[in-house]
Amino acid sequence: MFQRMSLRTRFVLFSMACLVPLGIAVAFFLNRGIERNTEQLIGNEYTIASMVDRSITGYFERNIAALDSLRTNPDVTSMDPKTADGLLGQASTLQPEISSLFLVDNAGQIISPSEDAPVEIVAGLADQLTQTMEQRQDRISPRITVSEDTVVMVLTMPVITNTETESPDGDPAAGAAPESSDTAIVGTDGTGGETETTPAGRVVGAVGAVLPMAQIEDLVLPLARGQTEIAVVRPSELFLGTAGVSREEADFLTDESEVIELAQAGETGDFTSTSAAGPDIVGVYQPLPVGSGTWATIVTNPAPQSYVESLWFQGILVLLLAGLAILALAVVMGELTARPLRALARTAAAMQRGDFSSKIEPVGSGEVRILSGAMADMTSQLGGQVQGLEEVRHVRESQTRQMRDLLRRTLRLQEDEQRRIASEIHDAVSPLITGALYQARALQMSNGTTPPQEREAALSSVNHLLERATSELHGVIFDLRPPDLDDLGIVAAIQAYATSIQRTNLNVRLDLGEEPPQLTSEVRLGMYRIVQEALHNVMRHSGADEALVKLESTESLIRLTIRDNGSGFDPETSVRPTSLGLLSMRERAAAIGAALTIVSRPGGGTAIMLEREHTESVMSDDVLADLISDEHTRLSQDDHPLDDIEAAEVAVAAGDPVHNGKSMPRSAEGEP
């Protein structure tokens, strides 16, 4: 299925496949980003909480120090309204963070200032003033709403004289210090205040400072940026909080009660909280020491996981848009790439149909242009090759005609051989058998009356006739297929054939050696027929009076050589290429996997070499020339009449015409 897809479709599928690892990478880095954002967010929250702590503790330390210097001043401890008004007015001017100062006596009545006293504020501080004077505690009031735009808190401290006096009822002054110590420890109930050593003496009243919440909010709230929420919690009360915390004060104190208790117990840490009304939050908590008490500072932000769905939606949307852009580019690139390839495909289809007339122009760029250039070169080469194939086809047709001629010749030779055999049987064997038959019948018809001498002579004549008939039949059978070829092997068959032609003027010398092992019947018959054909041509065409048949065999090679000292011929010009004698030998050699080589020169004799290797490789002409040269040297040392073919062997060594039977369909002596 994939193989049938167009290139454009493959581009699109590949682009879609590339989006998968891209999506995985986006998801991975998004998760990692959320984790890193959470860690960074917690770190920022710790920093903000520390800044809030420093701002609030610094604010209270400054104002507590200012009140502490006032409560020990004689103008205040004297409880004289005139002197107290001047001192408090001057202190209010020098301490801009304080909205107003006031002095009250033991009964809670305002002593100073005489004018513009914060009567309504002081009226709501009865319990705080009582605890301040009776328990000698510095106290910070809860938030007090003066008007819609004004919220304040009040810091009170006891005013203690340095001498003891009796109270009106005769008892020592209330709150006098123990005799064993000249200092008193000011405790706290956890709502604020300061623990310090104060002079022993009598509490005569309390001094208070009205502190606007706007000032401390200006110190803390600017630290909350973005979605950061800050809360400063005193026991059972939200002292200070950003807008989000202030709107949900009750829910915040309930939901975060556990971390508030941990912070007021002196622990520091981070937490996550799940809110049903809003997003999940991640925050930090740490203690805030105010005087001798401990408040809690809490800084929170929406958890990154709370808006992960939005991030995922945005990420998927961006990925989808990027995927659409990539797919569009893939379609465009696929079309731009496929267009020149389609043109090349059409040209290739035309070439497949045999039309090489289309000229390919280089198109596209990069590898496509290289491919189109290669296709253009290939088209030109294929055109030339087709022309060459046409020429080869004509050559093959010519060879086919030669093979048909060879077949006709073979059939003709078979018919001639059958006619010759029939003639020999009819002319030679049949009369002998008929004569023997007539004489045997004559003896039979004499009915024993023939004299013994005549009967013996007649029987001797019959035996003679039958022996001659048997001899003639053996000759016919040998011509058809030598029985020695199958029974005794190729060596015995060649010897028998050479003996049969010794009666001619050709002297055949044999150098056959031992019988080659593991030759099939087809190989033996092919070699035998080649020897027959070669010696037949020697007798008919070469005019030679002597020939050599040599058979050599090794583990990897068998070589058969037929040489004569005849007239020879020129393989290039003297023999017609349509001669069928050599073509017959070549076809027989090819049929048994052997190579046939002809070495000849006019006046230098002829050598025919048949070689068959186990690897079916053919020896080169140089090796062949060396082998023939070695054989010539051996024959020269034997002083044999075949020295007349020396010219042919010298021609081979000198590089004169040498013919390989694979490419020269001719007989050894020019047989038509």
C-alpha positions as CSV (number, residue, x, y, z in Angstrom):
1,M,0.0,0.0,0.0
2,F,2.8,2.4,0.9
3,Q,4.5,1.7,-2.4
4,R,1.4,2.9,-4.3
5,M,1.3,6.3,-2.5
6,S,2.2,9.4,-4.3
7,L,5.2,11.4,-3.3
8,R,2.9,14.2,-2.1
9,T,1.0,11.8,0.1
10,R,4.3,10.5,1.6
11,F,5.3,14.1,2.4
12,V,2.0,14.7,4.2
13,L,2.3,11.4,6.2
14,F,5.9,12.2,7.1
15,S,5.0,15.6,8.3
16,M,2.1,14.2,10.4
17,A,4.5,11.7,11.8
18,C,6.9,14.5,12.7
19,L,4.2,16.2,14.7
20,V,4.0,13.2,17.1
21,P,7.5,13.6,18.6
22,L,6.9,17.4,18.5
23,G,3.7,17.0,20.6
24,I,5.6,14.7,23.0
25,A,8.4,17.3,23.4
26,V,5.8,20.1,24.0
27,A,4.1,18.0,26.6
28,F,7.4,17.1,28.3
29,F,8.6,20.7,28.4
30,L,5.2,22.0,29.5
31,N,5.2,19.7,32.5
32,R,8.8,20.5,33.2
33,G,7.9,24.2,32.9
34,I,5.1,23.8,35.4
35,E,7.4,22.1,37.9
36,R,10.1,24.8,37.5
37,N,7.4,27.5,37.7
38,T,6.2,26.0,41.0
39,E,9.7,25.9,42.4
40,Q,10.4,29.4,41.3
41,L,7.0,30.6,42.6
42,I,7.7,29.1,46.1
43,G,11.1,30.8,46.1
44,N,9.5,34.1,45.3
45,E,6.9,33.6,48.0
46,Y,9.6,33.0,50.6
47,T,11.3,36.2,49.5
48,I,8.0,38.2,49.7
49,A,7.2,36.7,53.2
50,S,10.7,37.8,54.4
51,M,10.2,41.3,53.1
52,V,6.7,41.5,54.8
53,D,8.2,40.3,58.1
54,R,11.0,43.0,58.0
55,S,8.5,45.7,57.0
56,I,6.0,45.0,59.8
57,T,8.6,44.3,62.6
58,G,10.5,47.4,61.6
59,Y,7.2,49.5,61.7
60,F,6.2,48.3,65.2
61,E,9.7,48.5,66.6
62,R,9.9,52.2,65.6
63,N,6.6,53.1,67.2
64,I,7.1,51.0,70.3
65,A,10.5,52.8,70.8
66,A,8.7,56.1,70.4
67,L,6.1,55.3,73.0
68,D,8.6,53.8,75.3
69,S,10.5,57.1,75.4
70,L,7.3,59.0,76.1
71,R,6.0,56.9,79.0
72,T,9.1,57.5,81.0
73,N,9.2,61.2,80.4
74,P,8.4,63.2,83.6
75,D,5.9,65.4,81.7
76,V,3.9,62.2,81.1
77,T,4.4,60.5,84.4
78,S,3.3,63.7,86.2
79,M,-0.1,63.2,84.5
80,D,-0.3,67.1,84.2
81,P,-2.5,67.9,81.2
82,K,-0.6,71.1,80.4
83,T,2.8,69.5,80.2
84,A,1.5,66.4,78.6
85,D,-0.2,68.3,75.8
86,G,3.0,70.0,74.7
87,L,5.1,66.8,74.8
88,L,2.5,64.7,72.9
89,G,2.0,67.4,70.3
90,Q,5.7,67.7,69.8
91,A,6.0,63.8,69.5
92,S,3.2,63.6,67.0
93,T,5.0,66.1,64.9
94,L,8.3,64.3,65.0
95,Q,6.8,60.8,64.4
96,P,4.8,61.0,61.1
97,E,3.7,57.4,61.3
98,I,1.6,58.2,64.4
99,S,-1.8,59.7,63.6
100,S,-2.4,60.9,67.2
101,L,-1.2,60.4,70.8
102,F,-3.2,60.2,73.9
103,L,-2.7,59.8,77.7
104,V,-5.3,58.3,80.0
105,D,-5.3,57.9,83.8
106,N,-6.1,54.8,85.9
107,A,-9.8,55.3,85.4
108,G,-9.4,55.3,81.6
109,Q,-10.2,59.1,81.3
110,I,-8.3,61.0,78.7
111,I,-5.8,63.4,80.3
112,S,-4.2,64.7,77.1
113,P,-4.7,66.1,74.5
114,S,-7.1,68.5,75.8
115,E,-8.5,69.2,72.3
116,D,-9.3,66.9,69.4
117,A,-8.9,63.8,71.6
118,P,-9.8,60.5,70.0
119,V,-12.7,60.0,72.3
120,E,-14.6,57.4,70.2
121,I,-11.5,55.4,69.7
122,V,-10.5,55.4,73.3
123,A,-14.0,54.5,74.3
124,G,-13.7,51.2,72.5
125,L,-10.4,50.3,74.2
126,A,-11.5,49.8,77.8
127,D,-10.5,46.2,77.9
128,Q,-7.2,46.8,76.2
129,L,-6.4,49.8,78.5
130,T,-7.3,47.7,81.6
131,Q,-4.9,44.8,80.5
132,T,-2.2,47.4,79.7
133,M,-2.3,49.0,83.2
134,E,-3.1,46.0,85.3
135,Q,-0.9,43.5,83.6
136,R,1.7,46.0,82.6
137,Q,1.4,44.8,78.9
138,D,2.0,46.6,75.7
139,R,-1.0,45.9,73.6
140,I,-2.0,46.3,70.0
141,S,-5.6,46.7,69.2
142,P,-7.5,45.0,66.4
143,R,-8.4,47.0,63.4
144,I,-10.7,49.9,64.2
145,T,-12.9,51.4,61.4
146,V,-13.2,55.1,62.0
147,S,-14.9,55.9,58.8
148,E,-15.4,54.2,55.4
149,D,-11.9,55.3,54.3
150,T,-10.1,55.3,57.6
151,V,-9.0,52.2,59.5
152,V,-6.6,52.5,62.4
153,M,-5.0,50.4,65.2
154,V,-4.0,51.5,68.6
155,L,-0.7,50.7,70.4
156,T,-0.9,51.2,74.2
157,M,1.8,51.1,76.9
158,P,1.6,51.5,80.7
159,V,2.9,54.7,82.3
160,I,4.8,53.8,85.5
161,T,6.3,56.2,88.1
162,N,9.7,55.6,89.6
163,T,8.6,56.0,93.3
164,E,6.1,54.2,95.4
165,T,3.2,56.0,97.0
166,E,0.2,54.9,98.9
167,S,-3.1,54.7,97.3
168,P,-6.0,56.7,98.9
169,D,-7.1,53.7,100.9
170,G,-3.7,53.4,102.6
171,D,-2.4,50.4,100.7
172,P,0.8,50.4,98.8
173,A,0.5,51.6,95.2
174,A,-1.1,49.1,92.9
175,G,1.3,47.2,90.8
176,A,4.3,47.9,93.0
177,A,7.4,45.8,92.3
178,P,8.4,43.1,94.7
179,E,11.0,44.1,97.2
180,S,13.5,41.5,96.0
181,S,13.6,43.1,92.6
182,D,13.8,46.5,91.1
183,T,12.3,45.4,87.7
184,A,9.0,44.0,86.6
185,I,8.5,41.5,83.7
186,V,5.8,42.6,81.3
187,G,4.1,39.5,79.9
188,T,1.8,38.9,76.9
189,D,-1.3,36.9,76.2
190,G,-0.3,36.2,72.7
191,T,-2.1,39.2,71.2
192,G,0.9,41.4,70.9
193,G,2.8,43.6,73.2
194,E,6.4,43.6,74.3
195,T,8.2,41.8,77.0
196,E,10.8,43.9,78.6
197,T,12.1,45.0,81.9
198,T,10.3,48.2,83.2
199,P,11.2,50.3,86.3
200,A,9.5,49.3,89.5
201,G,6.9,51.8,90.5
202,R,3.3,52.6,90.4
203,V,1.2,52.5,87.2
204,V,-0.5,55.9,86.9
205,G,-2.0,55.5,83.5
206,A,-1.4,54.5,79.9
207,V,-0.1,56.2,76.8
208,G,-1.5,55.3,73.4
209,A,-0.7,55.9,69.7
210,V,-3.2,55.8,66.9
211,L,-1.6,54.2,63.9
212,P,-3.3,54.4,60.5
213,M,-3.5,51.0,58.8
214,A,-2.9,52.7,55.5
215,Q,0.7,53.3,56.4
216,I,1.4,49.7,57.1
217,E,-0.6,48.7,54.1
218,D,1.6,50.9,52.0
219,L,4.6,49.0,53.3
220,V,3.2,45.5,52.7
221,L,0.6,45.5,49.9
222,P,2.9,46.8,47.1
223,L,4.9,43.6,47.6
224,A,1.9,41.6,46.2
225,R,2.1,41.8,42.4
226,G,0.0,39.9,39.9
227,Q,-2.0,37.2,41.6
228,T,0.1,37.1,44.7
229,E,-1.9,37.3,48.0
230,I,-0.4,38.3,51.3
231,A,-2.0,37.7,54.7
232,V,-0.7,38.7,58.2
233,V,-2.6,36.9,60.8
234,R,-2.7,37.5,64.6
235,P,-4.5,35.0,66.8
236,S,-8.1,34.7,65.7
237,E,-7.9,37.7,63.4
238,L,-6.7,38.7,60.0
239,F,-4.6,41.7,60.8
240,L,-3.6,42.6,57.3
241,G,-4.4,41.1,53.9
242,T,-4.5,41.8,50.2
243,A,-7.9,42.3,48.5
244,G,-8.5,38.7,47.6
245,V,-7.8,37.5,51.2
246,S,-9.8,40.3,52.7
247,R,-12.9,39.6,50.7
248,E,-12.9,35.9,51.8
249,E,-11.5,36.5,55.3
250,A,-13.6,34.0,57.2
251,D,-13.1,31.3,54.6
252,F,-9.4,32.0,54.5
253,L,-9.0,31.7,58.3
254,T,-11.0,28.5,58.2
255,D,-9.3,26.9,55.2
256,E,-5.7,27.8,56.3
257,S,-6.1,27.3,60.0
258,E,-3.6,24.5,60.0
259,V,-0.8,26.4,58.4
260,I,-1.6,29.5,60.5
261,E,-1.2,27.4,63.7
262,L,2.1,26.0,62.4
263,A,3.5,29.4,61.6
264,Q,2.4,30.8,65.0
265,A,4.1,27.8,66.6
266,G,7.4,29.0,65.0
267,E,7.5,26.7,61.9
268,T,8.2,27.6,58.3
269,G,7.2,25.7,55.2
270,D,5.2,25.6,51.9
271,F,1.9,24.1,51.2
272,T,-0.8,23.5,48.5
273,S,-4.4,24.0,49.1
274,T,-7.5,22.9,47.2
275,S,-10.3,25.5,47.1
276,A,-13.8,24.7,46.0
277,A,-14.5,28.3,45.3
278,G,-11.5,29.1,43.3
279,P,-8.2,27.8,41.8
280,D,-5.8,25.6,43.8
281,I,-3.1,27.6,45.5
282,V,0.5,27.1,46.5
283,G,1.9,29.2,49.3
284,V,4.4,29.5,52.1
285,Y,4.0,30.3,55.8
286,Q,6.5,31.6,58.4
287,P,6.3,33.1,61.9
288,L,6.2,36.9,62.4
289,P,7.5,37.9,65.9
290,V,5.8,41.1,67.1
291,G,7.0,42.0,70.5
292,S,6.8,38.9,72.7
293,G,4.0,37.3,70.6
294,T,4.1,35.4,67.3
295,W,1.9,36.2,64.3
296,A,1.8,34.4,61.0
297,T,2.8,35.6,57.5
298,I,1.2,33.7,54.6
299,V,1.9,34.3,50.9
300,T,0.0,32.5,48.3
301,N,-0.4,32.3,44.5
302,P,-2.6,30.3,42.2
303,A,-0.9,26.9,41.6
304,P,0.5,26.5,38.1
305,Q,-1.5,23.2,37.9
306,S,-4.7,25.2,38.3
307,Y,-4.3,26.8,34.9
308,V,-2.7,23.8,33.2
309,E,-5.9,23.1,31.3
310,S,-5.6,26.6,29.8
311,L,-2.0,26.0,29.0
312,W,-2.8,22.6,27.4
313,F,-5.5,24.2,25.3
314,Q,-3.2,26.9,24.2
315,G,-0.4,24.4,23.5
316,I,-2.7,22.1,21.5
317,L,-4.1,25.1,19.6
318,V,-0.6,26.3,18.8
319,L,0.5,22.7,17.8
320,L,-2.6,22.4,15.6
321,L,-1.9,25.6,13.8
322,A,1.8,24.6,13.4
323,G,0.7,21.2,12.1
324,L,-1.6,22.8,9.5
325,A,1.2,25.1,8.4
326,I,3.6,22.1,8.2
327,L,1.0,20.1,6.2
328,A,0.5,23.0,3.8
329,L,4.2,23.3,3.3
330,A,4.5,19.5,2.9
331,V,1.8,19.6,0.2
332,V,3.6,22.4,-1.6
333,M,7.0,20.8,-1.3
334,G,5.6,17.4,-2.4
335,E,4.0,18.9,-5.5
336,L,7.2,20.9,-6.4
337,T,9.2,17.7,-5.9
338,A,6.7,15.3,-7.6
339,R,6.1,17.5,-10.7
340,P,9.5,17.0,-12.4
341,L,9.5,13.3,-11.2
342,R,6.1,12.8,-13.0
343,A,7.7,14.2,-16.2
344,L,10.6,11.7,-15.8
345,A,8.1,8.9,-15.1
346,R,6.2,9.7,-18.4
347,T,9.5,9.6,-20.2
348,A,10.5,6.3,-18.6
349,A,7.1,4.9,-19.6
350,A,7.7,6.0,-23.2
351,M,11.1,4.3,-23.0
352,Q,9.5,1.2,-21.7
353,R,7.3,1.2,-24.8
354,G,10.4,1.5,-27.0
355,D,10.0,5.2,-27.7
356,F,13.4,6.8,-27.2
357,S,12.6,10.0,-29.2
358,S,11.6,12.0,-26.1
359,K,14.4,14.3,-25.1
360,I,14.8,14.9,-21.3
361,E,15.7,18.3,-20.2
362,P,17.2,18.8,-16.7
363,V,14.4,20.0,-14.4
364,G,14.0,20.7,-10.7
365,S,16.9,21.3,-8.4
366,G,19.3,19.3,-6.2
367,E,18.9,15.5,-6.5
368,V,16.0,15.8,-8.8
369,R,18.0,17.8,-11.3
370,I,20.9,15.2,-11.0
371,L,18.3,12.4,-11.6
372,S,16.9,14.1,-14.7
373,G,20.4,14.6,-16.0
374,A,21.2,11.0,-15.4
375,M,17.9,10.0,-17.1
376,A,18.9,12.1,-20.1
377,D,22.2,10.4,-20.3
378,M,20.6,7.0,-19.8
379,T,18.1,7.7,-22.6
380,S,20.9,8.6,-25.0
381,Q,22.8,5.5,-24.0
382,L,19.8,3.3,-24.2
383,G,19.1,4.6,-27.7
384,G,22.6,3.6,-28.7
385,Q,22.2,0.2,-27.0
386,V,18.9,-0.4,-28.7
387,Q,20.6,0.3,-32.0
388,G,23.3,-2.1,-30.9
389,L,20.7,-4.7,-29.9
390,E,19.2,-4.4,-33.4
391,E,22.6,-5.1,-34.9
392,V,23.0,-8.0,-32.4
393,R,19.6,-9.3,-33.5
394,H,20.7,-9.3,-37.1
395,V,23.9,-11.2,-36.0
396,R,21.7,-13.7,-34.0
397,E,19.5,-14.2,-37.0
398,S,22.6,-14.9,-39.1
399,Q,23.8,-17.3,-36.4
400,T,20.3,-18.9,-36.4
401,R,20.5,-19.4,-40.1
402,Q,23.9,-21.0,-39.6
403,M,22.5,-23.3,-36.9
404,R,19.7,-24.2,-39.3
405,D,22.3,-25.0,-41.9
406,L,24.2,-27.0,-39.4
407,L,21.1,-28.9,-38.5
408,R,20.4,-29.5,-42.2
409,R,24.0,-30.6,-42.6
410,T,23.7,-32.9,-39.6
411,L,20.4,-34.4,-40.9
412,R,22.0,-34.8,-44.3
413,L,25.0,-36.5,-42.8
414,Q,22.7,-38.7,-40.8
415,E,20.8,-39.6,-43.9
416,D,24.1,-40.2,-45.8
417,E,25.4,-42.3,-42.9
418,Q,22.2,-44.3,-42.9
419,R,22.4,-44.7,-46.7
420,R,26.1,-45.7,-46.4
421,I,25.3,-48.2,-43.7
422,A,22.4,-49.6,-45.7
423,S,24.6,-49.8,-48.7
424,E,27.4,-51.5,-46.8
425,I,25.0,-54.0,-45.3
426,H,23.3,-54.5,-48.7
427,D,26.5,-54.6,-50.7
428,A,28.9,-56.3,-48.3
429,V,27.2,-58.1,-45.5
430,S,24.0,-59.3,-47.3
431,P,25.8,-61.1,-50.2
432,L,28.1,-62.9,-47.7
433,I,25.2,-64.0,-45.6
434,T,23.3,-65.0,-48.7
435,G,26.2,-67.0,-50.1
436,A,26.7,-68.8,-46.7
437,L,23.0,-69.5,-46.6
438,Y,22.9,-71.0,-50.2
439,Q,25.9,-73.3,-49.4
440,A,24.3,-74.4,-46.1
441,R,21.1,-75.3,-48.0
442,A,23.0,-77.1,-50.7
443,L,24.7,-79.3,-48.0
444,Q,21.3,-79.8,-46.4
445,M,19.7,-80.8,-49.7
446,S,22.5,-83.3,-50.5
447,N,21.0,-85.4,-47.7
448,G,24.5,-86.6,-46.6
449,T,25.5,-87.8,-50.0
450,T,28.2,-85.1,-50.4
451,P,31.7,-86.5,-50.1
452,P,33.5,-85.6,-46.9
453,Q,36.1,-83.5,-48.5
454,E,33.6,-81.4,-50.4
455,R,31.4,-81.1,-47.3
456,E,34.4,-79.8,-45.3
457,A,35.3,-77.4,-48.1
458,A,31.7,-76.2,-48.2
459,L,31.5,-75.7,-44.4
460,S,34.9,-73.9,-44.5
461,S,33.5,-71.6,-47.1
462,V,30.4,-70.9,-45.0
463,N,32.6,-70.1,-42.0
464,H,34.7,-67.7,-44.1
465,L,31.6,-65.9,-45.4
466,L,30.1,-65.6,-41.9
467,E,33.4,-64.3,-40.5
468,R,33.6,-61.6,-43.3
469,A,29.9,-60.7,-42.6
470,T,30.7,-60.4,-38.9
471,S,33.7,-58.2,-39.6
472,E,31.7,-55.9,-41.8
473,L,28.9,-55.7,-39.2
474,H,31.5,-54.8,-36.5
475,G,32.8,-52.0,-38.8
476,V,29.3,-50.6,-39.2
477,I,28.6,-50.8,-35.5
478,F,31.9,-49.0,-34.7
479,D,31.0,-46.2,-37.1
480,L,27.6,-45.8,-35.4
481,R,29.1,-45.7,-31.9
482,P,32.3,-47.3,-30.7
483,P,31.4,-49.8,-28.1
484,D,34.8,-49.2,-26.5
485,L,33.6,-45.6,-25.6
486,D,31.2,-46.9,-23.0
487,D,32.9,-50.1,-22.1
488,L,36.6,-49.1,-21.9
489,G,36.6,-45.3,-22.1
490,I,37.7,-42.4,-24.3
491,V,41.3,-43.5,-24.5
492,A,40.4,-47.0,-26.0
493,A,37.9,-45.5,-28.3
494,I,40.4,-43.0,-29.8
495,Q,43.0,-45.8,-30.1
496,A,40.4,-47.9,-32.0
497,Y,39.5,-45.1,-34.3
498,A,43.2,-44.2,-35.0
499,T,43.8,-47.9,-35.8
500,S,40.9,-47.9,-38.3
501,I,42.4,-45.0,-40.3
502,Q,46.0,-46.2,-40.3
503,R,45.2,-47.8,-43.7
504,T,45.1,-44.4,-45.2
505,N,48.1,-42.3,-46.0
506,L,47.7,-40.4,-42.7
507,N,50.0,-41.6,-39.9
508,V,48.2,-40.9,-36.5
509,R,50.5,-40.8,-33.5
510,L,48.8,-41.1,-30.0
511,D,49.9,-39.7,-26.7
512,L,46.8,-40.4,-24.6
513,G,48.1,-41.3,-21.1
514,E,45.6,-42.8,-18.6
515,E,41.8,-42.7,-18.7
516,P,40.5,-39.4,-17.3
517,P,38.4,-40.1,-14.2
518,Q,34.7,-39.1,-13.7
519,L,33.8,-38.4,-17.3
520,T,30.2,-38.7,-18.2
521,S,29.0,-40.5,-21.3
522,E,28.1,-37.1,-22.9
523,V,31.6,-35.7,-22.3
524,R,33.3,-38.9,-23.7
525,L,31.1,-38.9,-26.8
526,G,31.6,-35.1,-27.5
527,M,35.4,-35.5,-27.2
528,Y,35.3,-38.6,-29.5
529,R,33.3,-36.8,-32.2
530,I,35.6,-33.8,-32.1
531,V,38.6,-36.1,-32.7
532,Q,36.7,-37.8,-35.6
533,E,35.8,-34.4,-37.1
534,A,39.3,-33.0,-36.7
535,L,41.1,-36.1,-38.2
536,H,38.5,-36.3,-41.0
537,N,39.3,-32.7,-41.9
538,V,43.0,-33.4,-41.8
539,M,42.6,-36.3,-44.2
540,R,40.4,-34.4,-46.6
541,H,41.9,-30.9,-46.6
542,S,45.3,-30.4,-45.0
543,G,47.5,-32.7,-47.2
544,A,49.2,-33.8,-44.0
545,D,50.9,-37.2,-43.7
546,E,51.2,-37.2,-40.0
547,A,49.0,-36.1,-37.1
548,L,49.2,-36.2,-33.3
549,V,46.4,-36.8,-30.8
550,K,47.4,-35.9,-27.3
551,L,45.2,-36.2,-24.1
552,E,46.3,-34.7,-20.8
553,S,44.4,-34.9,-17.6
554,T,44.9,-33.3,-14.1
555,E,42.6,-32.9,-11.1
556,S,41.2,-29.6,-12.4
557,L,41.7,-29.8,-16.2
558,I,41.4,-32.1,-19.2
559,R,43.1,-31.1,-22.5
560,L,42.7,-32.7,-25.9
561,T,45.1,-31.6,-28.7
562,I,44.9,-32.6,-32.4
563,R,47.9,-31.4,-34.5
564,D,49.0,-32.0,-38.0
565,N,51.8,-30.9,-40.3
566,G,49.6,-30.0,-43.2
567,S,49.2,-26.8,-45.3
568,G,47.4,-24.8,-42.6
569,F,45.2,-21.8,-43.3
570,D,44.7,-18.1,-42.4
571,P,41.9,-17.9,-39.9
572,E,41.1,-14.3,-40.8
573,T,40.9,-14.6,-44.6
574,S,41.1,-18.2,-45.9
575,V,38.1,-19.7,-44.3
576,R,34.5,-18.7,-44.9
577,P,32.7,-17.8,-41.7
578,T,29.8,-20.1,-42.7
579,S,31.9,-23.2,-42.7
580,L,30.0,-25.9,-40.8
581,G,32.8,-28.3,-39.8
582,L,34.3,-26.0,-37.1
583,L,30.8,-24.9,-36.1
584,S,29.9,-28.5,-35.4
585,M,33.0,-29.0,-33.3
586,R,32.4,-25.7,-31.5
587,E,28.8,-26.6,-30.7
588,R,29.9,-30.0,-29.4
589,A,32.6,-28.3,-27.2
590,A,30.0,-25.9,-25.8
591,A,27.6,-28.7,-25.1
592,I,30.1,-30.4,-22.8
593,G,31.3,-27.1,-21.1
594,A,34.6,-27.0,-22.9
595,A,36.6,-24.4,-24.9
596,L,37.8,-25.0,-28.4
597,T,40.8,-23.1,-29.7
598,I,42.4,-23.1,-33.2
599,V,46.0,-22.2,-34.0
600,S,47.0,-22.1,-37.6
601,R,48.9,-20.3,-40.3
602,P,49.3,-21.1,-44.1
603,G,52.2,-23.5,-44.5
604,G,52.5,-23.9,-40.7
605,G,50.1,-26.7,-39.9
606,T,47.1,-26.6,-37.6
607,A,46.5,-27.3,-33.9
608,I,43.1,-27.8,-32.4
609,M,42.9,-27.7,-28.6
610,L,39.9,-28.7,-26.5
611,E,40.0,-27.7,-22.8
612,R,37.5,-28.5,-20.1
613,E,38.0,-27.3,-16.5
614,H,36.0,-28.1,-13.4
615,T,35.4,-24.4,-13.1
616,E,34.4,-24.3,-16.8
617,S,36.8,-21.4,-17.4
618,V,38.6,-21.0,-20.7
619,M,42.4,-20.6,-20.8
620,S,43.7,-17.4,-22.3
621,D,45.5,-17.3,-25.7
622,D,48.8,-16.4,-24.0
623,V,48.6,-19.6,-21.8
624,L,47.6,-21.6,-24.9
625,A,50.5,-20.3,-26.9
626,D,52.9,-21.3,-24.0
627,L,51.4,-24.8,-23.9
628,I,51.8,-25.3,-27.7
629,S,55.4,-23.8,-27.5
630,D,56.2,-26.4,-24.7
631,E,54.8,-29.2,-26.9
632,H,56.9,-28.0,-29.9
633,T,60.0,-28.1,-27.8
634,R,59.3,-31.6,-26.6
635,L,58.6,-32.8,-30.2
636,S,61.8,-31.2,-31.4
637,Q,63.8,-33.0,-28.8
638,D,62.2,-36.3,-30.0
639,D,63.2,-35.5,-33.6
640,H,59.7,-36.2,-34.9
641,P,58.3,-35.5,-38.4
642,L,55.8,-33.1,-36.9
643,D,58.5,-30.4,-36.8
644,D,56.9,-29.0,-39.9
645,I,54.3,-27.1,-37.8
646,E,56.9,-25.0,-36.1
647,A,55.9,-22.0,-38.2
648,A,52.4,-22.1,-36.7
649,E,53.7,-22.3,-33.1
650,V,56.2,-19.4,-33.8
651,A,53.3,-17.4,-35.2
652,V,51.4,-17.9,-31.9
653,A,54.3,-16.7,-29.8
654,A,54.8,-13.8,-32.2
655,G,51.2,-12.7,-31.8
656,D,50.1,-13.6,-35.4
657,P,46.5,-14.5,-36.0
658,V,45.1,-17.0,-33.5
659,H,41.5,-18.1,-33.7
660,N,39.4,-19.0,-30.7
661,G,36.7,-21.5,-31.4
662,K,34.2,-19.5,-29.5
663,S,34.0,-16.8,-32.0
664,M,35.0,-18.5,-35.3
665,P,32.4,-20.9,-36.7
666,R,34.8,-22.5,-39.3
667,S,36.3,-26.0,-39.9
668,A,40.0,-26.5,-39.3
669,E,40.8,-26.8,-43.0
670,G,38.2,-24.7,-44.7
671,E,35.5,-27.3,-45.0
672,P,32.4,-25.9,-46.6
